[in-house]
Amino acid sequence: MAGMQNDTKKSNGFRSDFAWGAATAAYQVEGAAYEGGKGLHIWDVYCKAPGKIYEGHTGDVACDHYHRYKEDVALMKEIGLNAYRFSLSWTRLLPDGTGRVNPEGVAFYNNLINELIANGIEPYISLFHWDYPYELYKRGGWLNPDSVNWFAEYAALVVSLFSDRVTHFITFNEPQCFVGLGYTAAEHAPGLVCVPHDAFLAGHHVMMAHGKAVQAMRAAAKQPIEIGYAPTGTMCYPVSDKPEDIEAARTELFRMNPELPRWFWNVSWWSDPVMLGRFPEDGIAMYEQYLPKGWEKDLELMHQPVDFYGQNIYNGWGIQAGADGSPAYFDRYQGFPRTAVKWPVTPECLYWGPKFLQERYGKPIYITENGISCHDVISVDGKVHDPNRIDFLYRYLRELRRAAADGVDIRGYFQWTLLDNFEWEKGYTERFGMVYVDFRDQRRILKDSAHWYRTVIESNGGVLK
């Protein structure tokens, strides 16, 4: 889909070449943690620490996708996907993080890519979805300025290996999580509570690594490629169509978090340098003291040209203009709908989020993750009925179609997720997949939502009335 233009014919609000996909992450699905020459990464180690993961669960086996990828690609084809976003395990390709390349890892990803293409499914590769090489972590990880070059080396290798067939690449998935929850809140690997100077330094190096990787990927590409970035964040939407409420929601979406322990949970700190070449003014006013000396000179490297902007969107806050015109949060009513993981159900965020993001960053938009955890079970008829997921997706996708019809350049949607999987610190307690996985024997069952999603894809969103 390289070189797509804004005037591509639309059907039902969506482009005729819309990417209808699902997304996964390597550690959450691959398994084979100690097979095929793979090196250790921080989640391999973190999951073995007592009390970190629910009931001591690990991703050692996960969905066994490493051995069952052909079966899983066949399921993708049955669902009707025309795109699949997946991450690579850095240490499956470079067991030590740098240097020696693992031929077995290269072969696995080559086989997966070829299987996808043979089944009419376009691969979208994410380079990093949190599984940082343990050998590099022991050398300081994202706190080490060499991490910028380590990631660029890895990125160049990936593109040199796969860009003869793959044209869409994403550098980082959710830096808010792997820096914020990993280096500040100690909720994710590597489980650190860093002083602010160190946490901000790790984030600074991540954004520099993104820029250096973009340069390296362009140089290594075997054909024209498209490169993007996939942060996350809670969206903001106006509670009415009043101009003052819309402006309040827009303002609040890009406002920095003034609470230092949660500084990382925002959109603008992570996206403004990458997309605009500057830090947000309110962020500098609050947090410049924690930035490394000479930080200004690093913005040029962070701000490398990208082709699209990805955003992982799950929910949002309703915002209205307060008495003085400033943003005010609209209280959710008692009994407000929530998912199994207790996240609020706010379909409006898939209209206003892409709209505000494109206004600010001026790039085509992909929804790189969106989905719902439900209390899924195998029913007495042997099937998995998940009406809550169908209802959720219907409401959210209808809002996304409205955004596309109103002129937002939305190129694709990747549902989180294809398979029930290892959900980080929650272990196997949350089921986000369209495909039920029985972790006792790895049996897969298409849920009702998978069949419904196929009707959405076949109609290019036409069933979303």
HUKA-V581023 format. One record per helix or strand of 3 or more residues. SS is the DSSP state (~ for helix, > for strand). FROM is the first residue (numbers start at 1). TO is the last residue. Records with the same first field share a line. If there is no record, write none. Layout:
SS: FROM-TO + FROM-TO
This chain:
>: 19-23 + 83-87 + 122-128 + 168-173 + 226-232 + 235-238 + 308-312 + 316-321 + 327-329 + 364-370 + 410-416 + 435-438 + 443-446
~: 26-29 + 42-46 + 54-56 + 65-79 + 90-93 + 103-118 + 134-137 + 141-143 + 147-162 + 175-183 + 196-220 + 243-253 + 260-262 + 268-276 + 281-290 + 295-302 + 349-361 + 387-405 + 424-426 + 448-458
